[in-house]
Amino acid sequence: MAGSEKSSYVFLVNKTKATNLGNADVANSFFSRFRGLMMVKNLERGLILKLPSDRSRRASAIHMFFMRIPLDVIFADSEKKVVDIVTLDPWTTYTPVAPARYVIELEKGKLKESNTEIGDELDFTCEQARIT
């Protein structure tokens, strides 16, 4: 992804559980969201797909086509509250149970490690500004 398509990395925290989810880049353009983590072999940090605010549940769906590694995925609403979580293998698709504003793709095992569950509140803090 070109530098203009993602911001500086963001630090992710599960505020409800006071656990660290690690760092993530932000994909906020159509192309950066479409490309996501396709073809990535080693995940250095996660990726937050920032979706348009008017997305429906079905339009919040993701695919794992051309993925090389399994991922833990968090779907969060505009208030950064977790509305769904799932672990996905390559070459699968998934539609969340509720519309999402943010889709957070993390290394497999982060959900269990952080004890993240539906209903938890997240915080994304950036060096320069908060992601809104």
Long-range contacts (C-beta under 8 A, 24 or more apart in sequence): 1-25, 1-27, 1-31, 1-32, 1-35, 5-29, 5-31, 5-32, 6-32, 7-126, 7-131, 8-126, 8-127, 8-128, 9-45, 9-126, 10-48, 10-124, 10-125, 10-126, 10-131, 11-124, 11-125, 11-126, 12-46, 12-48, 12-104, 12-106, 12-122, 12-123, 12-124, 13-122, 13-123, 13-124, 13-125, 14-114, 14-115, 14-116, 14-120, 14-121, 14-122, 15-120, 15-121, 15-122, 15-123, 16-119, 16-120, 16-121, 17-114, 17-115, 17-116, 17-120, 19-113, 19-114, 19-115, 19-116, 20-114, 21-46, 21-74, 21-104, 21-106, 21-110, 21-114, 21-116, 21-122, 22-46, 22-106, 22-107, 22-110, 24-48, 24-104, 24-105, 24-106, 24-124, 26-50, 26-131, 36-62, 36-105, 37-67, 37-69, 37-71, 37-105, 38-65, 38-66, 38-67, 39-66, 39-67, 39-68, 40-67, 40-68, 40-69, 41-68, 41-69, 42-69, 43-69, 43-71, 43-106, 43-107, 46-104, 46-105, 46-106, 46-107, 46-110, 47-104, 47-105, 48-102, 48-103, 48-104, 48-105, 48-124, 48-131, 49-102, 49-103, 49-104, 49-105, 50-101, 50-102, 50-131, 51-100, 51-101, 51-102, 51-103, 53-78, 53-101, 55-99, 55-100, 55-101, 56-99, 57-95, 57-96, 57-97, 57-98, 57-99, 58-95, 59-99, 60-95, 60-96, 60-99, 60-100, 60-103, 61-93, 61-94, 61-95, 61-96, 62-88, 62-93, 62-94, 62-103, 62-105, 63-92, 63-93, 64-88, 64-89, 64-90, 64-91, 64-92, 64-93, 64-94, 65-91, 66-90, 67-91, 69-107, 69-108, 70-108, 71-105, 71-106, 71-107, 71-108, 72-105, 72-106, 72-107, 72-108, 72-109, 72-110, 72-111, 73-103, 73-104, 73-105, 73-106, 74-102, 74-103, 74-104, 74-106, 74-111, 74-116, 74-122, 75-100, 75-102, 75-103, 75-104, 76-100, 76-101, 76-102, 76-103, 76-104, 76-122, 77-101, 77-102, 79-121, 80-121, 80-122, 80-123, 80-124, 81-119, 81-120, 81-121, 81-122, 82-116, 82-117, 82-118, 82-119, 82-120, 82-121, 82-122, 83-118, 84-118, 85-111, 85-116, 85-117, 85-118, 87-111
